[in-house]
Amino acid sequence: MPERTRRTVKPSDIVGKWRYYSRLHSRIIIIYLRPNGEFVQSIPQPNDGSMVEHKGRWRVEGSYLALDDILIGLEEGDPVQTNVKWWIVESMMRGVPAALVIFGGDGLDERFWEGFVKLVEQDSTDEKE
């Protein structure tokens, strides 16, 4: 497992849309960390492919991404709304830190967590939301 970053993390370092998987990789989940401290989880529904959106609050606490009221346990069919602290880690390129990445997942067990993929860079229009 990666180590949490030792760098000072600012909220602007991780604002944007991130992709991660449900625990058994049956769903791709998008979480949008908005500049105003709100997050939006976009969760595909297995029956019809429609998207359900769920909102909560986020903040940076040192090298943790703290999320209040996130849905986890999506594979089990009865998701739980809870608070979690995912890790903020550094991706490496040729042994050199390259970028900050979120390391977390669809549950509380860190052994099943993975690095997230950032999808969209922050747009200047996001600042107004």
C-alpha positions in Angstrom: 0.0 0.0 0.0 1.2 3.5 -0.7 2.2 5.9 2.0 0.2 9.1 2.6 1.9 12.2 1.2 4.2 14.3 3.4 3.5 17.4 1.3 1.1 20.1 2.5 -2.2 19.5 0.6 -4.4 22.4 -0.3 -8.1 21.8 -1.3 -7.3 23.2 -4.8 -4.8 20.3 -5.3 -7.6 17.7 -5.4 -10.7 19.6 -6.6 -12.2 18.0 -9.7 -13.8 14.8 -10.9 -12.3 11.5 -9.9 -13.1 7.9 -11.0 -13.1 4.9 -8.7 -14.6 1.4 -8.7 -17.1 -0.3 -6.4 -15.4 -3.1 -4.4 -16.0 -5.9 -6.9 -15.4 -3.6 -9.9 -18.9 -3.9 -11.2 -19.5 -0.2 -11.2 -17.5 2.9 -12.0 -18.3 5.7 -9.6 -17.5 9.3 -10.2 -17.0 11.7 -7.3 -16.8 15.4 -8.0 -15.0 17.4 -5.3 -16.4 20.9 -5.8 -14.4 24.0 -4.7 -17.1 25.0 -2.2 -16.5 21.8 -0.1 -19.4 19.8 -1.4 -19.0 16.5 -3.2 -21.3 14.8 -5.6 -21.1 11.0 -6.1 -22.5 9.7 -9.4 -23.5 6.1 -9.0 -24.7 4.0 -12.0 -27.6 1.7 -11.2 -27.1 -1.9 -12.3 -30.6 -2.5 -13.6 -31.0 0.3 -16.1 -27.7 2.2 -16.2 -29.3 5.4 -14.9 -27.2 7.6 -12.6 -28.1 8.4 -9.0 -26.4 11.4 -7.5 -25.6 11.7 -3.8 -24.2 14.8 -2.1 -22.1 15.4 1.0 -19.2 17.6 2.3 -15.5 17.2 2.0 -12.3 18.7 3.4 -8.6 18.2 3.6 -7.2 17.1 6.9 -3.4 16.9 6.5 -2.9 14.0 4.2 -6.5 12.7 4.4 -9.5 13.5 2.3 -12.4 13.6 4.9 -15.8 12.9 3.4 -19.0 13.4 5.4 -22.1 11.4 4.4 -20.6 9.4 1.6 -22.3 6.2 0.3 -20.2 3.0 0.6 -21.0 -0.7 0.2 -22.6 -0.3 -3.2 -22.0 -3.9 -4.1 -24.0 -5.2 -1.2 -27.2 -3.7 -2.6 -27.9 -1.8 0.6 -25.4 1.1 0.7 -24.5 2.8 4.0 -24.1 6.6 4.4 -21.1 7.2 6.6 -18.0 9.4 7.1 -14.6 8.2 5.8 -11.1 9.4 5.5 -9.4 8.4 2.3 -5.6 8.9 1.9 -3.9 11.5 -0.3 -0.9 9.9 -1.8 1.7 10.8 -4.5 1.8 9.0 -7.8 5.3 8.2 -8.9 6.8 8.6 -12.3 10.3 7.0 -12.7 10.7 7.1 -9.0 9.9 10.8 -8.7 6.6 12.2 -7.1 4.4 13.3 -10.0 1.0 14.2 -8.8 -1.4 13.9 -5.8 -3.9 11.1 -6.0 -6.8 9.9 -3.9 -6.4 6.4 -2.5 -9.7 5.0 -1.2 -12.7 2.9 -2.2 -16.2 1.6 -1.7 -15.7 0.4 1.8 -13.8 0.9 5.0 -11.2 -1.9 4.5 -8.0 -0.3 3.3 -6.8 -3.6 1.8 -9.4 -3.2 -1.0 -8.6 0.5 -1.7 -7.1 1.7 -5.0 -5.7 4.8 -6.5 -8.4 7.0 -8.2 -8.0 8.5 -11.7 -8.6 12.3 -12.1 -10.9 12.9 -15.0 -11.2 16.6 -15.5 -9.1 19.5 -14.4 -10.7 22.2 -12.5 -12.5 24.7 -14.8 -12.5 28.4 -13.9 -16.3 28.3 -14.0 -16.4 25.9 -11.1 -15.1 28.6 -8.8 -18.4 30.4 -9.0 -20.5 27.4 -7.8 
